[in-house]
Amino acid sequence: MLFMVIERFRHGDARPVYRRLDAGRGMPDGVTYIGSWVERDLKRCFQVMECADEEALRQWTQAWDDLVDFEILPVISSAEARAKIEKLL
């Protein structure tokens, strides 16, 4: 499954997150980082992750909860959305 992970950096400060990233993301087995984008003001990050279920992703976010507030949304690709819509037409 794909998940959009929205990270809100605590106090709007990304520096502690990037310092910790120097030691690695700390991803558990079965969780794959796909890509990320950061707002220009450096207050939020949007990541696409892949894993079997949200519980695996929560294992990863727990290690970052002191620096980041997380919102996790299950998502599908645009192609998958189009196929679903076409079935409804």
N, C-alpha and C positions, 0 to 999 in steps of 0.2 A: 504494500500500500504506500501511496505517497501522502506526505503531510507537509503543509505550510506551517512553519514555526515562526511566529512573530516574537522577537525578543525586544523587550523594552529595557534599556540599560538603566539600572538603578541610579537615581539622582541625575539622569541624563548624561552619565559619564561612561564613555566606552573604554577609557584607558585601562581600568582594572581587568576588563574582559580580554583585551588584546595582550596585556602582560601575561595572563594565565594561558592564553593560546600558544605562547612560545613553548610551553611544555606539551602541547598537543590538545586535541579536542576531547580526548578521553571517551571515545565512542565505544559502547559495548558491542560485542559480537552481534551481527545481524542488523545493525543500524548503519545505513550508508548515507553519507553526505553527498547531495547532488549539486548544490550551488547556493550562493547567497548574494544578497544585495543590501546595501546599507543606505539609509537616508542621508542626504547631504549634510544635515545638521548633526549627524552621528549619534542620534538618540535611539534609533530602532534599526534592527536587522531583520531581514526576511529571508528565511532559509527553506529550501526544499530538501526533505529527508525521505528516505525510503526504508521501510521495515515492515515486519509481519503484522505488528499491532501497536497501538498507542502505548501499551505498558512498557515495551522495550524502549521506546522513546523517552518515557518518563524516567527510566533508570538513568539516562544520560542527563536530562534536565535537572535532576536532583543535585548533581554535582556542581551546578551553576546557579542554583536558587539564591545564593547569597549575593550574586552580582546582577542577576537578570530576572525579570518577570516574564513568564512565558505564556503565550497563547498558542494552542495546537489545533489545527484545523485539517481534517482529512480532505484531500482534494483529488480530482481526476484531471487528466489531460484535456485539452480542448477537443482533441479527436474523440476521446471517450464521451465527452459531453455532447458532441455533435451526433454521435451514434445513438445516444439515449434519446435525444430530442427527435431524431428522425423516426424512431420507433413510436413516438407519441403523436406524430403528425398524421 
